[in-house]
Amino acid sequence: MPQEFTSLKPHEVISCEMKYQIGLKTPTSTVEEFLQAIANALQHYSGYNISTIEWNSNRRLWFSIEGIKGEALRFGAKGWQSGRLRLSIEFCPDEPEPEPEPETPELPLLEASIEPADSPLDEIRRLAEE
C-alpha cells in the first residue's frame, strides 16, 4: 500500500477494471468525468436503493482506506503510474490557522563574576612603580 495518497487534478486521467467503475462504461476517464458519474448516480438515490448502480463489495472499496488497484496519468509524469485509487472528502477552512509565534529559546543564566577590565594605563603604572 502506498505511504501517502495525494489529490489528483480534475483533468488528470484514471483507469481501473470495469468491476470498480461507477456509472461509466469505460475503464478510463478524467477525474472530473468520474466524479460527475458518481454525482449523477447519487442523484438517482432514493431511500436505501440506488436504481442505476449495484453497490457491490468491489465498488465499496473506493471508500475504503486501502482504495482500489488502478492507474493514473498525471501531469508531469512519464506515463501511467500504477497504484491505488480511493475517494475522500477534502476540507479547506474559511480562515487559516494562525501561524504559531516563533519560540525564543531560553538562554541559561551565566553565573560569572564580572571583574573590571584592565586599563591600558595599568601596565604603564606598573612600569613606573618599578
N, C-alpha and C positions, 0 to 999 in steps of 0.2 A: 504494500500500500504506500502511495506517495507520502512524503513527510508533510507537505502542506498544499492545500488546494488554493488556487488563485482564480479570480474572476476573469471570465472571457469577455471580450468586447462584442457588441451586438452583431457586427459583420464578420466575425471570425466563424469558421466552419467546424461543425462537429459531425462525427459519424459513429454509428453503433449498429448492432444487429437489430433487425426488424422486430424481434420479440420484445425489445425495450422501447421501441418508438411509441410515442403518444400522439395520436391524431395526425400523423404524417404517413404517406405511402412510399417514402424513400428513406434509405438509411442515412443519407447525408443532407444536412441543412445548415443554414446560418443559425447562430444562437438566437437572433431576432425571430426567424421563422419558427424555430422550435418553441420559443416562449409564446408566440402568437397561437400556435396549435394547442398548447396547453390552455391558454386563456379561452380559446374557442370551445375546447372540451368542457371546461368548467362552467361556461355559460349554459350548457345543456344539463348541468347538475340539477337534480330535483330530489330533495329529501336525501335519502341514502342510496339512490340509484343514479348511476351515470349511464345514460342511454347510448352514447356513441362510443364508449371505450370500456373494455373489460379490464378492470383493475386487478390484474393477477399479481402474483408474487414477483415476477420479473419487473413489472412497471413500478411496483412499490419501492424497488431498490434505488430508484432515482432519489428518493428522500432519505435514504439510509446514510450513516456515517461513512461507510465504505464506498458508496456510489456504485456505478456500473462500469464494466470494461468498455472502453471506447477509444476514439482518436480525436485529435484536434489539429486544425490547420490554423496556426496563429500568425499574426503579423510579425514579421522579422524572423520567424523560424525557418529552418532549412527543410521544409516539407512537413509531412504528417508526423505527429508525435503520439505514440500510444500511451495510454494511462487510464485514469478513471474519471468519470463524469458524475456529478451529483447536482441537485437543486438545493438552493439555500435562500434564506432571506437576508438581505443586507440592510444595514441601518446607518443613517447619517444624521447626527444630532443637529437641531436647529442652531445651537450655539456650541462652538467647540469648547472643549475643556480648557480652562485657563492653564497657561504654561506654569509649571511649578517654579517658584523662585529658586535661583541657584543657591545651594548651601555654601555658606562660608565656613571653611574648616576652622575649628578651634585651634588656636596656637597655644602650645603649652607655655606656661609661665616659667620663665627662666629665673632661677634663684642664684643670682650672681651679685657680688658686691661691686659697686661701681666706685672705682678709685679715680681721683683726678689724674688726668694725663700729665706726663712730664712736660714741662715747659721747655722750649729750646734754650731758654736762658739758664735753666738748671745746670746744664753742662758747663757754661761759662762761669757760673758761681762756684762750682766745684773746683774748676781750674784756678780760679782766683784765690780760693781758700788754701790751696797747696803751696 
